[in-house]
Amino acid sequence: MKFRGNVWKFGDNIDTDAIIPARCLTTSDPEALACHCMEDIDSEFTNKIGRGDIIVAGENFGCGSSREHAPIAIKAAGIACVVAKSFARIFYRNAFNMGLPIFESADLWDRVSEGQQIEVDGDSGGVVIIGADTPPLVIEPIPPFMQGLLRDGGLMRHIALKRRT
Amino acid sequence: MGMTITEKILRDHTDLKEIHPGMLINAKVDVALGNDITAPIAIEEFRKAGGDRVFDTSRVILVPDHFTPNKDIDSAMQCKVLRDFAREQDLKHCFEVGTVGIEHALLPEQGLVLPGDLVIGADSHTCTYGALGAFATGVGSTDLAAAMLTGEAWFKVPETMKVVLHGSLKRWVSGKDLILYIIGRIGVDGARYKAMEFTGEVVARLGMADRLTMANMVIEAGAKNGIFVPDEITKTYVQGRATRNWQLYDSDPDAVYGSTLEIDVSGIEPQIAFPHLPSNTRGVSEAGDIRIDQVVIGSCTNGRIEDLRIAAGILKGRKAAPYVRLIVIPATPQVYRMALREGLIEIFLDAGAAVSTPTCGPCLGGHMGVLAKGERAVSTTNRNFVGRMGHKESEVYLASPAVAAASAVLARIAGPDALEAS
């Protein structure tokens, strides 16, 4: 599981209303949600980003509501993965359940600047800032149970596979 | 080794003899809840996984409360998804406009969530039911889909933060002020992934409405669940409502806590959470001169009859100030009816309030009180994030019903003491 893309930086406590405002929740269509991703923080966000880009955030990313529309909007906007210092717990489980790769890194946020390119290696557990001569930064290993969810393609496929056996 | 109430409830919903914080477990759920925003995705996922019948037609509960009565065609389509699914699956509890209330006020009131239960809800404020001595936590739509299919959910057993409240409460200080104060102390991630267990002599005297308000907002500190060990107040509340058997749990004297927070509440005054985080709190006397455009009294946090009584007590014989829009939303039809019988609705109307049928509406900027650019609201709701109640340049100040009512009259953020002195 490797991702290489440009970094978009956000601070601490990015809440789910910031990721996708509640006024947009009259639909669960991923494309429709993607258009409004992060719009109350940065109205140009979805125009600026490229497919495969990476969000790097501070503490408690995704705090607030349980809306799965938040990881759906991020994924549908073309973001490959999110690396944060920490995640709010409902966002954390939603991301694994629906298949948005997320990683925790204590150091990346302070070392990387917006616009730099990074490579996140979920298998080896490291992040490399392209063009910087710093050694790879550590990302927290994904617990085996969550790895299983990602491997099976999310919680529902995981359950369907289990029910079949 | 001793166990906390949270650990015991989780253990008894598995086949395991012992569990400890950090363990990943699969547990049986007593109730799985969804609303008009989250259930449509869950229903789609349920079908995509080949779901045919839900695990139990009386334990999957659908409450279309967010954008209802439907505010537009898209929200009407979402509610239709719930309605069609409820009919197809013969769900025993799918509430329709007229009987629907705000989910976290409605389910305890109707005796559908009970002490000792393990409840998941695709709504972050599902943690409210911890007030009854249940383990209740918010999850996403896919978790709800899985639970509808299997009757189970996965959890990491949380460590518990013990919150001990000593002292005595000043006049006008409520459960809302206590939880805002605690969030202000520990921050919006101060209890991330943890259980918050409230105890101490102050808690023993708190009524169920205040406990529900406190448990409701533990998510605003990042907690997985909030919980109160059941007592006589719990039993009195549950008796006569319960739709099935329930079980009372407590924490062992030698239970192991990850941390303990001791607070003397005696000096706490009514609290305001300033924009744009629930942790941005200060006492109402330190608010300064902040002019407001709207007041909302209601929501899963503070839309119960006790809340409306407090607000009406302050508004009686008074009027909301000119150009202040006062919106009162009883959280359930039963609360509405009680308020009507007790004469509260008339007091609100005399004060110039708009009284609405139950809905989450303005809390999330959905409808029934959306803010324009630059406007400010005092609200008894639970979140004040950027754009939460409308325009991204609007502001929400979180407070208790008493402070909200007083602020409506004075057109600025103020507590009842300031109103009486004016």
Interface residues (C-beta under 8 A of the other chain):
Chain A: N13 D15 D17 A18 P21 A22 R23 L25 T26 T27 S28 D40 I41 E59 N60 C63 G64 S65 S66 R67 E68 H69 I72 S86 A88 R89 I90 R93 N94 N97 M98 P143 F145 G154 L155 M156 R157 I159 A160
Chain B: L24 I37 T38 P40 I41 E44 E45 K48 A49 G50 H66 F67 K71 D72 D74 S75 Q78 G121 A122 D123 S124 T126 G138 V139 G140 S141 T142 D143 A145 A146 L149 T150 W154 V188 D189 R192 Y193 I219 G222 K224 L277 L364 G365 G366 V370 R383 F385 V386 G387 R388 K392
